[in-house]
Amino acid sequence: MTSETRSKVMSLGNRLTPKMHGDKSAAFCKAWAIVKAYGLEIAVKGVSFGNKQEALKRLAAYSPGQIRAVLVPEPTNPKDSTAIAVRVGVQNGKGLFTVGYVPKEMTAVINAIGGKLPAFRVVSGTWGYASRTTYGARIQLAV
């Protein structure tokens, strides 16, 4: 293990510890897994509600480099005060659209990693009982 890798693990592990209720062992295991994978890729939740499928269908026409994503904490969210919204838009476009949320179990990790802008990509496939294309989204954060 290089000193740079060790430094990243230590830094992230120390930031994760308070967010994981002081469990240093779990925090450093999670930090090691994230650093070893060169980042973290997460499936965005809630992409099937409202008009989000139509928005993702339109975003699928763009390359990931043309899409701008921002993570926005929502402390006043009535369902979850730790919610983090995933808002996206086309580079040089107008405004951002909320396509979903970071999974609840990952919010502490996202908060520990910091406010880095994630890479965003639209995924699609035929899932479930319907024979129509369903769109999903994934964000990737570098460490």
Chimera marker file (.cmm) of the C-alpha trace (Angstrom):
<marker_set name="trace">
<marker id="1" x="0.000" y="0.000" z="0.000" r="1" g="1" b="0" radius="0.5"/>
<marker id="2" x="1.402" y="3.380" z="-0.967" r="1" g="1" b="0" radius="0.5"/>
<marker id="3" x="1.573" y="6.266" z="1.466" r="1" g="1" b="0" radius="0.5"/>
<marker id="4" x="-0.934" y="8.176" z="-0.700" r="1" g="1" b="0" radius="0.5"/>
<marker id="5" x="-3.451" y="5.314" z="-0.433" r="1" g="1" b="0" radius="0.5"/>
<marker id="6" x="-2.863" y="5.018" z="3.298" r="1" g="1" b="0" radius="0.5"/>
<marker id="7" x="-3.382" y="8.759" z="3.687" r="1" g="1" b="0" radius="0.5"/>
<marker id="8" x="-6.690" y="8.632" z="1.777" r="1" g="1" b="0" radius="0.5"/>
<marker id="9" x="-7.936" y="5.703" z="3.877" r="1" g="1" b="0" radius="0.5"/>
<marker id="10" x="-6.967" y="7.415" z="7.135" r="1" g="1" b="0" radius="0.5"/>
<marker id="11" x="-8.535" y="10.723" z="6.125" r="1" g="1" b="0" radius="0.5"/>
<marker id="12" x="-11.803" y="9.189" z="4.924" r="1" g="1" b="0" radius="0.5"/>
<marker id="13" x="-11.942" y="6.744" z="7.861" r="1" g="1" b="0" radius="0.5"/>
<marker id="14" x="-11.580" y="9.583" z="10.354" r="1" g="1" b="0" radius="0.5"/>
<marker id="15" x="-14.329" y="11.580" z="8.610" r="1" g="1" b="0" radius="0.5"/>
<marker id="16" x="-16.629" y="8.535" z="8.521" r="1" g="1" b="0" radius="0.5"/>
<marker id="17" x="-16.183" y="7.529" z="12.187" r="1" g="1" b="0" radius="0.5"/>
<marker id="18" x="-18.537" y="10.119" z="13.737" r="1" g="1" b="0" radius="0.5"/>
<marker id="19" x="-21.094" y="9.526" z="10.987" r="1" g="1" b="0" radius="0.5"/>
<marker id="20" x="-21.035" y="5.792" z="11.800" r="1" g="1" b="0" radius="0.5"/>
<marker id="21" x="-21.813" y="6.371" z="15.479" r="1" g="1" b="0" radius="0.5"/>
<marker id="22" x="-18.150" y="6.196" z="16.520" r="1" g="1" b="0" radius="0.5"/>
<marker id="23" x="-17.562" y="2.697" z="15.105" r="1" g="1" b="0" radius="0.5"/>
<marker id="24" x="-13.947" y="3.147" z="13.933" r="1" g="1" b="0" radius="0.5"/>
<marker id="25" x="-13.610" y="-0.415" z="12.693" r="1" g="1" b="0" radius="0.5"/>
<marker id="26" x="-16.656" y="-0.143" z="10.417" r="1" g="1" b="0" radius="0.5"/>
<marker id="27" x="-15.611" y="3.341" z="9.280" r="1" g="1" b="0" radius="0.5"/>
<marker id="28" x="-12.128" y="2.227" z="8.259" r="1" g="1" b="0" radius="0.5"/>
<marker id="29" x="-13.453" y="-0.911" z="6.529" r="1" g="1" b="0" radius="0.5"/>
<marker id="30" x="-15.830" y="1.272" z="4.510" r="1" g="1" b="0" radius="0.5"/>
<marker id="31" x="-13.049" y="3.799" z="3.794" r="1" g="1" b="0" radius="0.5"/>
<marker id="32" x="-10.708" y="1.044" z="2.608" r="1" g="1" b="0" radius="0.5"/>
<marker id="33" x="-13.385" y="-0.377" z="0.279" r="1" g="1" b="0" radius="0.5"/>
<marker id="34" x="-14.101" y="3.056" z="-1.215" r="1" g="1" b="0" radius="0.5"/>
<marker id="35" x="-10.442" y="3.986" z="-1.720" r="1" g="1" b="0" radius="0.5"/>
<marker id="36" x="-9.603" y="0.543" z="-3.131" r="1" g="1" b="0" radius="0.5"/>
<marker id="37" x="-12.410" y="0.936" z="-5.693" r="1" g="1" b="0" radius="0.5"/>
<marker id="38" x="-11.118" y="4.469" z="-6.566" r="1" g="1" b="0" radius="0.5"/>
<marker id="39" x="-14.463" y="5.917" z="-5.589" r="1" g="1" b="0" radius="0.5"/>
<marker id="40" x="-18.039" y="5.042" z="-4.995" r="1" g="1" b="0" radius="0.5"/>
<marker id="41" x="-20.831" y="4.262" z="-7.457" r="1" g="1" b="0" radius="0.5"/>
<marker id="42" x="-24.402" y="4.452" z="-6.208" r="1" g="1" b="0" radius="0.5"/>
<marker id="43" x="-27.775" y="3.738" z="-7.798" r="1" g="1" b="0" radius="0.5"/>
<marker id="44" x="-30.084" y="6.735" z="-7.483" r="1" g="1" b="0" radius="0.5"/>
<marker id="45" x="-33.362" y="5.921" z="-5.715" r="1" g="1" b="0" radius="0.5"/>
<marker id="46" x="-36.839" y="7.227" z="-6.572" r="1" g="1" b="0" radius="0.5"/>
<marker id="47" x="-36.346" y="7.504" z="-10.347" r="1" g="1" b="0" radius="0.5"/>
<marker id="48" x="-39.715" y="5.948" z="-11.172" r="1" g="1" b="0" radius="0.5"/>
<marker id="49" x="-41.894" y="8.618" z="-9.537" r="1" g="1" b="0" radius="0.5"/>
<marker id="50" x="-43.504" y="11.567" z="-11.281" r="1" g="1" b="0" radius="0.5"/>
<marker id="51" x="-42.072" y="12.555" z="-14.646" r="1" g="1" b="0" radius="0.5"/>
<marker id="52" x="-38.549" y="11.370" z="-13.810" r="1" g="1" b="0" radius="0.5"/>
<marker id="53" x="-38.645" y="8.510" z="-16.339" r="1" g="1" b="0" radius="0.5"/>
<marker id="54" x="-39.330" y="10.992" z="-19.146" r="1" g="1" b="0" radius="0.5"/>
<marker id="55" x="-36.467" y="13.218" z="-17.937" r="1" g="1" b="0" radius="0.5"/>
<marker id="56" x="-34.067" y="10.256" z="-17.796" r="1" g="1" b="0" radius="0.5"/>
<marker id="57" x="-35.156" y="9.152" z="-21.267" r="1" g="1" b="0" radius="0.5"/>
<marker id="58" x="-34.211" y="12.600" z="-22.577" r="1" g="1" b="0" radius="0.5"/>
<marker id="59" x="-30.912" y="12.623" z="-20.631" r="1" g="1" b="0" radius="0.5"/>
<marker id="60" x="-30.028" y="9.223" z="-22.120" r="1" g="1" b="0" radius="0.5"/>
<marker id="61" x="-29.423" y="10.988" z="-25.449" r="1" g="1" b="0" radius="0.5"/>
<marker id="62" x="-26.451" y="12.853" z="-23.925" r="1" g="1" b="0" radius="0.5"/>
<marker id="63" x="-23.024" y="11.492" z="-23.082" r="1" g="1" b="0" radius="0.5"/>
<marker id="64" x="-22.115" y="11.430" z="-19.361" r="1" g="1" b="0" radius="0.5"/>
<marker id="65" x="-19.671" y="14.304" z="-19.946" r="1" g="1" b="0" radius="0.5"/>
<marker id="66" x="-22.524" y="16.516" z="-21.132" r="1" g="1" b="0" radius="0.5"/>
<marker id="67" x="-24.574" y="16.018" z="-17.963" r="1" g="1" b="0" radius="0.5"/>
<marker id="68" x="-23.933" y="18.042" z="-14.823" r="1" g="1" b="0" radius="0.5"/>
<marker id="69" x="-24.954" y="16.526" z="-11.476" r="1" g="1" b="0" radius="0.5"/>
<marker id="70" x="-25.138" y="18.141" z="-8.053" r="1" g="1" b="0" radius="0.5"/>
<marker id="71" x="-25.889" y="16.574" z="-4.667" r="1" g="1" b="0" radius="0.5"/>
<marker id="72" x="-28.136" y="18.778" z="-2.558" r="1" g="1" b="0" radius="0.5"/>
<marker id="73" x="-28.878" y="18.026" z="1.137" r="1" g="1" b="0" radius="0.5"/>
<marker id="74" x="-32.544" y="18.511" z="2.049" r="1" g="1" b="0" radius="0.5"/>
<marker id="75" x="-32.670" y="18.990" z="5.834" r="1" g="1" b="0" radius="0.5"/>
<marker id="76" x="-36.297" y="20.184" z="5.596" r="1" g="1" b="0" radius="0.5"/>
<marker id="77" x="-37.457" y="17.086" z="3.696" r="1" g="1" b="0" radius="0.5"/>
<marker id="78" x="-40.600" y="15.926" z="5.564" r="1" g="1" b="0" radius="0.5"/>
<marker id="79" x="-39.845" y="12.213" z="5.021" r="1" g="1" b="0" radius="0.5"/>
<marker id="80" x="-36.128" y="12.227" z="5.856" r="1" g="1" b="0" radius="0.5"/>
<marker id="81" x="-34.110" y="15.117" z="7.283" r="1" g="1" b="0" radius="0.5"/>
<marker id="82" x="-30.861" y="13.471" z="6.067" r="1" g="1" b="0" radius="0.5"/>
<marker id="83" x="-32.092" y="13.190" z="2.450" r="1" g="1" b="0" radius="0.5"/>
<marker id="84" x="-29.678" y="14.146" z="-0.325" r="1" g="1" b="0" radius="0.5"/>
<marker id="85" x="-31.283" y="14.983" z="-3.678" r="1" g="1" b="0" radius="0.5"/>
<marker id="86" x="-29.556" y="14.216" z="-6.979" r="1" g="1" b="0" radius="0.5"/>
<marker id="87" x="-30.142" y="17.139" z="-9.325" r="1" g="1" b="0" radius="0.5"/>
<marker id="88" x="-29.010" y="17.042" z="-12.925" r="1" g="1" b="0" radius="0.5"/>
<marker id="89" x="-29.009" y="19.151" z="-16.033" r="1" g="1" b="0" radius="0.5"/>
<marker id="90" x="-27.325" y="19.376" z="-19.396" r="1" g="1" b="0" radius="0.5"/>
<marker id="91" x="-24.043" y="21.345" z="-19.408" r="1" g="1" b="0" radius="0.5"/>
<marker id="92" x="-24.743" y="24.991" z="-20.288" r="1" g="1" b="0" radius="0.5"/>
<marker id="93" x="-28.470" y="24.259" z="-20.004" r="1" g="1" b="0" radius="0.5"/>
<marker id="94" x="-31.053" y="26.017" z="-17.889" r="1" g="1" b="0" radius="0.5"/>
<marker id="95" x="-31.605" y="24.786" z="-14.357" r="1" g="1" b="0" radius="0.5"/>
<marker id="96" x="-31.380" y="21.439" z="-12.644" r="1" g="1" b="0" radius="0.5"/>
<marker id="97" x="-34.001" y="18.720" z="-12.251" r="1" g="1" b="0" radius="0.5"/>
<marker id="98" x="-34.279" y="16.379" z="-9.253" r="1" g="1" b="0" radius="0.5"/>
<marker id="99" x="-34.108" y="12.844" z="-10.650" r="1" g="1" b="0" radius="0.5"/>
<marker id="100" x="-34.005" y="11.048" z="-7.303" r="1" g="1" b="0" radius="0.5"/>
<marker id="101" x="-32.155" y="10.630" z="-4.035" r="1" g="1" b="0" radius="0.5"/>
<marker id="102" x="-29.039" y="9.059" z="-2.578" r="1" g="1" b="0" radius="0.5"/>
<marker id="103" x="-30.041" y="5.860" z="-0.730" r="1" g="1" b="0" radius="0.5"/>
<marker id="104" x="-30.614" y="6.542" z="2.980" r="1" g="1" b="0" radius="0.5"/>
<marker id="105" x="-27.888" y="4.102" z="4.048" r="1" g="1" b="0" radius="0.5"/>
<marker id="106" x="-25.312" y="6.014" z="1.965" r="1" g="1" b="0" radius="0.5"/>
<marker id="107" x="-25.981" y="9.573" z="3.141" r="1" g="1" b="0" radius="0.5"/>
<marker id="108" x="-23.421" y="9.421" z="5.980" r="1" g="1" b="0" radius="0.5"/>
<marker id="109" x="-20.761" y="8.207" z="3.558" r="1" g="1" b="0" radius="0.5"/>
<marker id="110" x="-21.615" y="10.937" z="1.026" r="1" g="1" b="0" radius="0.5"/>
<marker id="111" x="-21.429" y="13.575" z="3.764" r="1" g="1" b="0" radius="0.5"/>
<marker id="112" x="-18.014" y="12.260" z="4.860" r="1" g="1" b="0" radius="0.5"/>
<marker id="113" x="-16.620" y="12.253" z="1.324" r="1" g="1" b="0" radius="0.5"/>
<marker id="114" x="-17.587" y="15.885" z="0.929" r="1" g="1" b="0" radius="0.5"/>
<marker id="115" x="-19.161" y="18.095" z="-1.665" r="1" g="1" b="0" radius="0.5"/>
<marker id="116" x="-17.446" y="16.774" z="-4.753" r="1" g="1" b="0" radius="0.5"/>
<marker id="117" x="-19.485" y="16.887" z="-7.939" r="1" g="1" b="0" radius="0.5"/>
<marker id="118" x="-20.423" y="13.373" z="-8.991" r="1" g="1" b="0" radius="0.5"/>
<marker id="119" x="-20.232" y="11.843" z="-12.415" r="1" g="1" b="0" radius="0.5"/>
<marker id="120" x="-23.712" y="10.876" z="-13.591" r="1" g="1" b="0" radius="0.5"/>
<marker id="121" x="-24.921" y="8.305" z="-16.054" r="1" g="1" b="0" radius="0.5"/>
<marker id="122" x="-28.295" y="7.069" z="-17.181" r="1" g="1" b="0" radius="0.5"/>
<marker id="123" x="-28.798" y="3.317" z="-17.370" r="1" g="1" b="0" radius="0.5"/>
<marker id="124" x="-31.683" y="1.580" z="-19.077" r="1" g="1" b="0" radius="0.5"/>
<marker id="125" x="-33.050" y="-1.877" z="-19.497" r="1" g="1" b="0" radius="0.5"/>
<marker id="126" x="-36.172" y="-3.953" z="-19.356" r="1" g="1" b="0" radius="0.5"/>
<marker id="127" x="-36.908" y="-4.844" z="-15.744" r="1" g="1" b="0" radius="0.5"/>
<marker id="128" x="-39.861" y="-6.363" z="-13.955" r="1" g="1" b="0" radius="0.5"/>
<marker id="129" x="-42.984" y="-7.732" z="-15.545" r="1" g="1" b="0" radius="0.5"/>
<marker id="130" x="-43.421" y="-4.975" z="-18.142" r="1" g="1" b="0" radius="0.5"/>
<marker id="131" x="-41.774" y="-5.292" z="-21.513" r="1" g="1" b="0" radius="0.5"/>
<marker id="132" x="-40.976" y="-1.592" z="-21.776" r="1" g="1" b="0" radius="0.5"/>
<marker id="133" x="-37.689" y="0.181" z="-21.237" r="1" g="1" b="0" radius="0.5"/>
<marker id="134" x="-37.177" y="1.522" z="-17.745" r="1" g="1" b="0" radius="0.5"/>
<marker id="135" x="-34.517" y="4.134" z="-16.965" r="1" g="1" b="0" radius="0.5"/>
<marker id="136" x="-32.317" y="4.349" z="-13.923" r="1" g="1" b="0" radius="0.5"/>
<marker id="137" x="-29.450" y="6.569" z="-12.867" r="1" g="1" b="0" radius="0.5"/>
<marker id="138" x="-26.105" y="6.072" z="-11.171" r="1" g="1" b="0" radius="0.5"/>
<marker id="139" x="-23.744" y="8.582" z="-9.620" r="1" g="1" b="0" radius="0.5"/>
<marker id="140" x="-20.034" y="8.079" z="-9.121" r="1" g="1" b="0" radius="0.5"/>
<marker id="141" x="-17.899" y="9.957" z="-6.622" r="1" g="1" b="0" radius="0.5"/>
<marker id="142" x="-14.115" y="9.937" z="-6.755" r="1" g="1" b="0" radius="0.5"/>
<marker id="143" x="-12.109" y="9.899" z="-3.531" r="1" g="1" b="0" radius="0.5"/>
<link id1="1" id2="2" r="1" g="1" b="0" radius="0.2"/>
<link id1="2" id2="3" r="1" g="1" b="0" radius="0.2"/>
<link id1="3" id2="4" r="1" g="1" b="0" radius="0.2"/>
<link id1="4" id2="5" r="1" g="1" b="0" radius="0.2"/>
<link id1="5" id2="6" r="1" g="1" b="0" radius="0.2"/>
<link id1="6" id2="7" r="1" g="1" b="0" radius="0.2"/>
<link id1="7" id2="8" r="1" g="1" b="0" radius="0.2"/>
<link id1="8" id2="9" r="1" g="1" b="0" radius="0.2"/>
<link id1="9" id2="10" r="1" g="1" b="0" radius="0.2"/>
<link id1="10" id2="11" r="1" g="1" b="0" radius="0.2"/>
<link id1="11" id2="12" r="1" g="1" b="0" radius="0.2"/>
<link id1="12" id2="13" r="1" g="1" b="0" radius="0.2"/>
<link id1="13" id2="14" r="1" g="1" b="0" radius="0.2"/>
<link id1="14" id2="15" r="1" g="1" b="0" radius="0.2"/>
<link id1="15" id2="16" r="1" g="1" b="0" radius="0.2"/>
<link id1="16" id2="17" r="1" g="1" b="0" radius="0.2"/>
<link id1="17" id2="18" r="1" g="1" b="0" radius="0.2"/>
<link id1="18" id2="19" r="1" g="1" b="0" radius="0.2"/>
<link id1="19" id2="20" r="1" g="1" b="0" radius="0.2"/>
<link id1="20" id2="21" r="1" g="1" b="0" radius="0.2"/>
<link id1="21" id2="22" r="1" g="1" b="0" radius="0.2"/>
<link id1="22" id2="23" r="1" g="1" b="0" radius="0.2"/>
<link id1="23" id2="24" r="1" g="1" b="0" radius="0.2"/>
<link id1="24" id2="25" r="1" g="1" b="0" radius="0.2"/>
<link id1="25" id2="26" r="1" g="1" b="0" radius="0.2"/>
<link id1="26" id2="27" r="1" g="1" b="0" radius="0.2"/>
<link id1="27" id2="28" r="1" g="1" b="0" radius="0.2"/>
<link id1="28" id2="29" r="1" g="1" b="0" radius="0.2"/>
<link id1="29" id2="30" r="1" g="1" b="0" radius="0.2"/>
<link id1="30" id2="31" r="1" g="1" b="0" radius="0.2"/>
<link id1="31" id2="32" r="1" g="1" b="0" radius="0.2"/>
<link id1="32" id2="33" r="1" g="1" b="0" radius="0.2"/>
<link id1="33" id2="34" r="1" g="1" b="0" radius="0.2"/>
<link id1="34" id2="35" r="1" g="1" b="0" radius="0.2"/>
<link id1="35" id2="36" r="1" g="1" b="0" radius="0.2"/>
<link id1="36" id2="37" r="1" g="1" b="0" radius="0.2"/>
<link id1="37" id2="38" r="1" g="1" b="0" radius="0.2"/>
<link id1="38" id2="39" r="1" g="1" b="0" radius="0.2"/>
<link id1="39" id2="40" r="1" g="1" b="0" radius="0.2"/>
<link id1="40" id2="41" r="1" g="1" b="0" radius="0.2"/>
<link id1="41" id2="42" r="1" g="1" b="0" radius="0.2"/>
<link id1="42" id2="43" r="1" g="1" b="0" radius="0.2"/>
<link id1="43" id2="44" r="1" g="1" b="0" radius="0.2"/>
<link id1="44" id2="45" r="1" g="1" b="0" radius="0.2"/>
<link id1="45" id2="46" r="1" g="1" b="0" radius="0.2"/>
<link id1="46" id2="47" r="1" g="1" b="0" radius="0.2"/>
<link id1="47" id2="48" r="1" g="1" b="0" radius="0.2"/>
<link id1="48" id2="49" r="1" g="1" b="0" radius="0.2"/>
<link id1="49" id2="50" r="1" g="1" b="0" radius="0.2"/>
<link id1="50" id2="51" r="1" g="1" b="0" radius="0.2"/>
<link id1="51" id2="52" r="1" g="1" b="0" radius="0.2"/>
<link id1="52" id2="53" r="1" g="1" b="0" radius="0.2"/>
<link id1="53" id2="54" r="1" g="1" b="0" radius="0.2"/>
<link id1="54" id2="55" r="1" g="1" b="0" radius="0.2"/>
<link id1="55" id2="56" r="1" g="1" b="0" radius="0.2"/>
<link id1="56" id2="57" r="1" g="1" b="0" radius="0.2"/>
<link id1="57" id2="58" r="1" g="1" b="0" radius="0.2"/>
<link id1="58" id2="59" r="1" g="1" b="0" radius="0.2"/>
<link id1="59" id2="60" r="1" g="1" b="0" radius="0.2"/>
<link id1="60" id2="61" r="1" g="1" b="0" radius="0.2"/>
<link id1="61" id2="62" r="1" g="1" b="0" radius="0.2"/>
<link id1="62" id2="63" r="1" g="1" b="0" radius="0.2"/>
<link id1="63" id2="64" r="1" g="1" b="0" radius="0.2"/>
<link id1="64" id2="65" r="1" g="1" b="0" radius="0.2"/>
<link id1="65" id2="66" r="1" g="1" b="0" radius="0.2"/>
<link id1="66" id2="67" r="1" g="1" b="0" radius="0.2"/>
<link id1="67" id2="68" r="1" g="1" b="0" radius="0.2"/>
<link id1="68" id2="69" r="1" g="1" b="0" radius="0.2"/>
<link id1="69" id2="70" r="1" g="1" b="0" radius="0.2"/>
<link id1="70" id2="71" r="1" g="1" b="0" radius="0.2"/>
<link id1="71" id2="72" r="1" g="1" b="0" radius="0.2"/>
<link id1="72" id2="73" r="1" g="1" b="0" radius="0.2"/>
<link id1="73" id2="74" r="1" g="1" b="0" radius="0.2"/>
<link id1="74" id2="75" r="1" g="1" b="0" radius="0.2"/>
<link id1="75" id2="76" r="1" g="1" b="0" radius="0.2"/>
<link id1="76" id2="77" r="1" g="1" b="0" radius="0.2"/>
<link id1="77" id2="78" r="1" g="1" b="0" radius="0.2"/>
<link id1="78" id2="79" r="1" g="1" b="0" radius="0.2"/>
<link id1="79" id2="80" r="1" g="1" b="0" radius="0.2"/>
<link id1="80" id2="81" r="1" g="1" b="0" radius="0.2"/>
<link id1="81" id2="82" r="1" g="1" b="0" radius="0.2"/>
<link id1="82" id2="83" r="1" g="1" b="0" radius="0.2"/>
<link id1="83" id2="84" r="1" g="1" b="0" radius="0.2"/>
<link id1="84" id2="85" r="1" g="1" b="0" radius="0.2"/>
<link id1="85" id2="86" r="1" g="1" b="0" radius="0.2"/>
<link id1="86" id2="87" r="1" g="1" b="0" radius="0.2"/>
<link id1="87" id2="88" r="1" g="1" b="0" radius="0.2"/>
<link id1="88" id2="89" r="1" g="1" b="0" radius="0.2"/>
<link id1="89" id2="90" r="1" g="1" b="0" radius="0.2"/>
<link id1="90" id2="91" r="1" g="1" b="0" radius="0.2"/>
<link id1="91" id2="92" r="1" g="1" b="0" radius="0.2"/>
<link id1="92" id2="93" r="1" g="1" b="0" radius="0.2"/>
<link id1="93" id2="94" r="1" g="1" b="0" radius="0.2"/>
<link id1="94" id2="95" r="1" g="1" b="0" radius="0.2"/>
<link id1="95" id2="96" r="1" g="1" b="0" radius="0.2"/>
<link id1="96" id2="97" r="1" g="1" b="0" radius="0.2"/>
<link id1="97" id2="98" r="1" g="1" b="0" radius="0.2"/>
<link id1="98" id2="99" r="1" g="1" b="0" radius="0.2"/>
<link id1="99" id2="100" r="1" g="1" b="0" radius="0.2"/>
<link id1="100" id2="101" r="1" g="1" b="0" radius="0.2"/>
<link id1="101" id2="102" r="1" g="1" b="0" radius="0.2"/>
<link id1="102" id2="103" r="1" g="1" b="0" radius="0.2"/>
<link id1="103" id2="104" r="1" g="1" b="0" radius="0.2"/>
<link id1="104" id2="105" r="1" g="1" b="0" radius="0.2"/>
<link id1="105" id2="106" r="1" g="1" b="0" radius="0.2"/>
<link id1="106" id2="107" r="1" g="1" b="0" radius="0.2"/>
<link id1="107" id2="108" r="1" g="1" b="0" radius="0.2"/>
<link id1="108" id2="109" r="1" g="1" b="0" radius="0.2"/>
<link id1="109" id2="110" r="1" g="1" b="0" radius="0.2"/>
<link id1="110" id2="111" r="1" g="1" b="0" radius="0.2"/>
<link id1="111" id2="112" r="1" g="1" b="0" radius="0.2"/>
<link id1="112" id2="113" r="1" g="1" b="0" radius="0.2"/>
<link id1="113" id2="114" r="1" g="1" b="0" radius="0.2"/>
<link id1="114" id2="115" r="1" g="1" b="0" radius="0.2"/>
<link id1="115" id2="116" r="1" g="1" b="0" radius="0.2"/>
<link id1="116" id2="117" r="1" g="1" b="0" radius="0.2"/>
<link id1="117" id2="118" r="1" g="1" b="0" radius="0.2"/>
<link id1="118" id2="119" r="1" g="1" b="0" radius="0.2"/>
<link id1="119" id2="120" r="1" g="1" b="0" radius="0.2"/>
<link id1="120" id2="121" r="1" g="1" b="0" radius="0.2"/>
<link id1="121" id2="122" r="1" g="1" b="0" radius="0.2"/>
<link id1="122" id2="123" r="1" g="1" b="0" radius="0.2"/>
<link id1="123" id2="124" r="1" g="1" b="0" radius="0.2"/>
<link id1="124" id2="125" r="1" g="1" b="0" radius="0.2"/>
<link id1="125" id2="126" r="1" g="1" b="0" radius="0.2"/>
<link id1="126" id2="127" r="1" g="1" b="0" radius="0.2"/>
<link id1="127" id2="128" r="1" g="1" b="0" radius="0.2"/>
<link id1="128" id2="129" r="1" g="1" b="0" radius="0.2"/>
<link id1="129" id2="130" r="1" g="1" b="0" radius="0.2"/>
<link id1="130" id2="131" r="1" g="1" b="0" radius="0.2"/>
<link id1="131" id2="132" r="1" g="1" b="0" radius="0.2"/>
<link id1="132" id2="133" r="1" g="1" b="0" radius="0.2"/>
<link id1="133" id2="134" r="1" g="1" b="0" radius="0.2"/>
<link id1="134" id2="135" r="1" g="1" b="0" radius="0.2"/>
<link id1="135" id2="136" r="1" g="1" b="0" radius="0.2"/>
<link id1="136" id2="137" r="1" g="1" b="0" radius="0.2"/>
<link id1="137" id2="138" r="1" g="1" b="0" radius="0.2"/>
<link id1="138" id2="139" r="1" g="1" b="0" radius="0.2"/>
<link id1="139" id2="140" r="1" g="1" b="0" radius="0.2"/>
<link id1="140" id2="141" r="1" g="1" b="0" radius="0.2"/>
<link id1="141" id2="142" r="1" g="1" b="0" radius="0.2"/>
<link id1="142" id2="143" r="1" g="1" b="0" radius="0.2"/>
</marker_set>
